Structures are given as structure tokens and as C-alpha cells.
Amino acid sequence: MQHKKIVVIGTEVLPLGMKLAGVKESYTVGEPEEAERLLHTLFDRADVGIIVITEGLANSIKDRRVRYRMENSIDPLIISVAGYKEKVASEDTLRRLILRAVGIDIMAGGGKK
């Protein structure tokens, strides 16, 4: 069984913090276009299992193909987190992530997606 990597994409502190926490591959990007190109590359890599991206950067991506892939992909799984100085936009991010990955809404009594 092949072990998959966690890859982090962010604008400021997140990539550095995740490197300090032991994540081996992280990228600091400043522009949405740079993140789009990077995501295209990461989606095609078999060794990437989870992509963590800052919410502000994820929301700024305009390429519809990349946005669709981010919203629907489970391999790799895309997790958006609040970046440094960003407010958490959604309280149920984990709930939506589980729903997307497993197909069961854990808060609705086990209903199917």
C-alpha cells in the first residue's frame, strides 16, 4: 500500500507552520493563478492524498475546472482552512467534508447524500 502525502498551499503562515509540524511538502503562493497551476499539477499526482489550502486562496480561484475538482474530489481530498488573519467562514466545514468523503450527513441522522 502506497502512503500518500499531505500537501499544504497557503499565502502566509500556514505553509511555514505546517512544515514545522512535519508536513514535508508545502507551498507559499501569492496569486490565485499560481494556486490554480499548482492544483492542476497536484490533482494529477498519485502520491498526494490530502491538499490543505487556505480558505481565502481557495475562494479566489476562478478556473471553473479547478473549483469543480476542489469541491468534488475525494482523492485527493481538499481541505480548506482559515488562513492567518482570516475569519472562519463556515462552522460546518468538517460536516461538509465528511458528507463529501463518506456520503453520509452525520448531523442529519445518517441520511444519504
Backbone torsions as a table, in degrees:
resi	resn	phi	psi	omega
1	MET	NA	129.0	-178.9
2	GLN	-83.0	131.2	174.7
3	HIS	-79.7	137.0	-179.5
4	LYS	-104.7	152.7	-176.1
5	LYS	-90.7	155.0	166.2
6	ILE	-99.3	129.3	179.1
7	VAL	-120.7	137.2	-177.3
8	VAL	-116.3	135.5	176.3
9	ILE	-126.8	125.7	-179.8
10	GLY	-156.8	177.6	-176.0
11	THR	-103.5	-26.9	-174.9
12	GLU	-135.9	-96.6	-168.8
13	VAL	-82.9	-31.1	-173.9
14	LEU	-54.6	-51.4	-179.8
15	PRO	-58.9	-41.6	179.6
16	LEU	-65.9	-45.7	179.5
17	GLY	-61.6	-40.4	179.9
18	MET	-69.7	-33.4	174.7
19	LYS	-63.3	-42.6	177.9
20	LEU	-64.0	-28.2	179.6
21	ALA	-83.0	-5.0	175.8
22	GLY	112.7	-3.1	176.2
23	VAL	-71.7	125.7	-172.8
24	LYS	-82.5	-25.0	-175.8
25	GLU	-124.4	113.0	177.5
26	SER	-144.4	150.0	-175.5
27	TYR	-130.4	133.8	172.3
28	THR	-99.8	119.7	-179.5
29	VAL	-123.7	149.2	-178.1
30	GLY	-109.0	-24.2	-175.0
31	GLU	-121.5	144.1	178.6
32	PRO	-58.0	-35.0	-180.0
33	GLU	-64.3	-37.2	177.6
34	GLU	-65.3	-41.4	177.4
35	ALA	-65.2	-39.4	178.3
36	GLU	-60.3	-46.9	179.1
37	ARG	-61.8	-42.8	180.0
38	LEU	-64.5	-43.5	179.2
39	LEU	-62.4	-41.3	176.0
40	HIS	-54.4	-45.3	-179.7
41	THR	-65.8	-45.3	-177.5
42	LEU	-66.9	-35.9	179.1
43	PHE	-60.3	-31.4	-176.8
44	ASP	-88.0	-4.3	-179.1
45	ARG	-89.8	129.2	-179.3
46	ALA	-75.1	-16.9	-176.7
47	ASP	-90.2	1.1	-178.5
48	VAL	-101.8	121.8	-179.1
49	GLY	-105.5	-33.3	-179.1
50	ILE	-137.8	133.8	173.5
51	ILE	-117.3	120.3	176.2
52	VAL	-101.8	126.1	-178.4
53	ILE	-134.0	144.2	178.5
54	THR	-67.7	143.6	-175.4
55	GLU	-60.1	-43.3	-179.9
56	GLY	-60.7	-41.8	178.7
57	LEU	-68.3	-43.3	178.9
58	ALA	-60.8	-41.2	-179.3
59	ASN	-70.9	-19.8	-178.6
60	SER	-88.0	-5.5	-179.3
61	ILE	-74.7	127.3	-175.0
62	LYS	-101.9	-23.6	-178.7
63	ASP	-61.8	116.8	-175.2
64	ARG	-63.4	-35.1	179.2
65	ARG	-65.2	-42.6	179.2
66	VAL	-67.2	-44.1	179.5
67	ARG	-61.1	-42.9	178.7
68	TYR	-61.2	-45.2	-179.0
69	ARG	-64.5	-39.4	178.8
70	MET	-63.9	-39.7	-176.0
71	GLU	-78.4	-22.4	-172.5
72	ASN	-118.2	-7.9	-175.8
73	SER	-77.3	135.9	170.4
74	ILE	-116.3	-8.4	174.1
75	ASP	-144.6	92.5	8.4
76	PRO	-80.7	154.4	176.6
77	LEU	-83.5	131.1	-179.2
78	ILE	-103.6	125.6	178.8
79	ILE	-120.7	121.6	175.7
80	SER	-101.0	135.1	-178.8
81	VAL	-128.2	154.0	176.9
82	ALA	-64.9	132.5	177.1
83	GLY	-84.1	177.8	177.9
84	TYR	-60.7	130.8	-179.0
85	LYS	69.8	11.9	175.2
86	GLU	-101.7	140.7	174.3
87	LYS	-81.9	149.0	177.3
88	VAL	-72.0	117.7	-175.1
89	ALA	-80.9	-26.1	-175.1
90	SER	-137.5	126.9	179.4
91	GLU	-80.1	-20.1	-176.0
92	ASP	-105.9	31.9	180.0
93	THR	-58.6	-44.7	179.4
94	LEU	-63.3	-40.4	178.2
95	ARG	-59.6	-46.8	179.5
96	ARG	-65.5	-35.8	179.1
97	LEU	-64.0	-44.7	178.4
98	ILE	-65.6	-42.2	178.6
99	LEU	-58.7	-43.7	-179.5
100	ARG	-67.9	-41.1	-175.3
101	ALA	-77.1	-39.2	-173.2
102	VAL	-105.1	-29.4	-179.0
103	GLY	89.6	11.3	-179.5
104	ILE	-126.1	129.9	177.0
105	ASP	-85.3	106.9	-173.8
106	ILE	-67.5	-20.0	-178.3
107	MET	-93.8	-8.1	-177.1
108	ALA	-108.1	25.3	176.7
109	GLY	75.1	26.9	174.0
110	GLY	87.1	16.6	178.4
111	GLY	-66.8	147.2	179.8
112	LYS	-77.0	155.9	179.6
113	LYS	-66.3	NA	NA
